[in-house]
Amino acid sequence: MTATFPAPPPRSADPWAAHPARIERIVDEIPGVRTYEIVPMEPALRGRWRFAAGQFNMLQLPGIGEAAISISSDADEPDVLAHTIRAVGNVTDALARLGPGAELLLRGPFGRPWPDRELAGRDVVIVAGGLGLASQRAAVYRLARTHAACRSATLLLGAKRPEGLLYAAEHESWRRAGIDVVPVVDAAAPGWSGRTGLVTGLLEELPLDPTRATILCCGPDPMIGAVAAVALRRGVAAEAIFVSLERNMGCGFGHCGLCQLGPFFVCHDGPVFRWDRVAPLLAVPGL
Ligand SMILES: Cc1cc2nc3c(=O)[nH]c(=O)nc-3n(C[C@H](O)[C@H](O)[C@H](O)COP(=O)(O)OP(=O)(O)OC[C@H]3O[C@@H](n4cnc5c(N)ncnc54)[C@H](O)[C@@H]3O)c2cc1C
């Protein structure tokens, strides 16, 4: 197959330029995770922050720092930019203390997105681990809108516990749009009647024509490796497996080298990579 990446949409001429933005709404998602709906304040940018599914912004709090965060809203509705964030450190903890109306700075969008036109006619399987789904939600929205173009769409979503399943309130509307949403949890809890186990187990069992399947996977590195191994074992070509990687990032556009992975800068050449390109690098300890 000849899957190529779509060119990322053009971003602002100066990638260092940080634009003021206001938090319009905050949605509590799962414990420790909130979605911040943000609107650029410059009239020229409002509704015009064009991005593609899988890209990220750098969110900046002056005096505190910057963090790379996936854009988790619908790329076809650019009025509001959503970022789904777990508070784990400097910037994300400080963000967690902000409320609606607070201001921050935004740079981006950056990075190579999920493949799009290459999904036409394919059996698309999105495999998400925990917060990984944030980087894929825009792709889910796109599939929900254009699923007729692909042959089928499945979302395998894993979490440690039922209360950790991200965007649960939207799963039913995704199903109505033709996406087969299958959640699985490591450990069941009272009231849980769904699947128990790992997403890799779901992928093992999924009825699949390996010549037609395209896998889009995001989650912790070990989960990504395990998902790719199952897909390959089932006969899916490495060229039809796409993964989104997380690395510490500085500039966001391939300038500073902080996120170097072998010959790649994850911010610029990724974060979405075709598996055959990064598998040899991920196999090198410490790279
Ligand atoms: C392309 C890309 C997209 C990303 N998208 C998102 C997103 O949508 N939502 C989101 O919440 N994060 C996302 N991240 C991760 C986020 O950029 C980092 O977690 C970042 O370090 C947070 O900045 P901070 O200043 O709050 O934490 P830091 O001060 O940088 O980190 C504090 C401590 O937390 C640890 N830590 C960092 N990240 C994690 C983590 N994910 N889980 C557990 N411990 C961690 C660090 O090792 C460090 O010890 C993304 C990263 C990349 C590269």
The ligand as a Gaussian input file, in Angstrom:
#p B3LYP/6-31G(d) Opt

LIG

0 1
 C        2.729000      15.211000      21.014000
 C        2.332000      15.187000      22.460000
 C        0.999000      15.263000      22.796000
 C        0.615000      15.252000      24.137000
 N       -0.708000      15.328000      24.428000
 C       -1.096000      15.360000      25.712000
 C       -2.480000      15.474000      26.026000
 O       -3.340000      15.531000      25.150000
 N       -2.819000      15.508000      27.343000
 C       -1.872000      15.436000      28.343000
 O       -2.260000      15.489000      29.525000
 N       -0.561000      15.299000      28.076000
 C       -0.153000      15.272000      26.782000
 N        1.178000      15.156000      26.497000
 C        2.119000      15.008000      27.604000
 C        2.550000      16.339000      28.178000
 O        3.194000      17.147000      27.210000
 C        3.547000      16.046000      29.327000
 O        2.894000      15.323000      30.333000
 C        4.194000      17.293000      29.906000
 O        5.366000      16.893000      30.559000
 C        3.323000      18.009000      30.912000
 O        4.005000      19.172000      31.326000
 P        4.161000      19.581000      32.833000
 O        5.007000      20.810000      32.849000
 O        2.812000      19.669000      33.469000
 O        4.868000      18.343000      33.508000
 P        6.459000      18.182000      33.782000
 O        6.836000      19.146000      34.843000
 O        7.151000      18.217000      32.477000
 O        6.508000      16.704000      34.341000
 C        6.431000      16.462000      35.697000
 C        6.705000      15.009000      36.017000
 O        5.649000      14.221000      35.526000
 C        6.181000      13.178000      34.728000
 N        5.290000      13.032000      33.628000
 C        5.317000      13.749000      32.510000
 N        4.334000      13.318000      31.673000
 C        3.671000      12.322000      32.324000
 C        2.561000      11.516000      32.002000
 N        1.932000      11.639000      30.800000
 N        2.124000      10.594000      32.902000
 C        2.744000      10.464000      34.089000
 N        3.825000      11.211000      34.442000
 C        4.283000      12.117000      33.569000
 C        7.541000      13.616000      34.259000
 O        8.365000      12.472000      34.055000
 C        7.986000      14.478000      35.392000
 O        8.645000      13.689000      36.353000
 C        1.590000      15.152000      25.158000
 C        2.940000      15.065000      24.830000
 C        3.305000      15.077000      23.494000
 C        4.752000      14.996000      23.145000

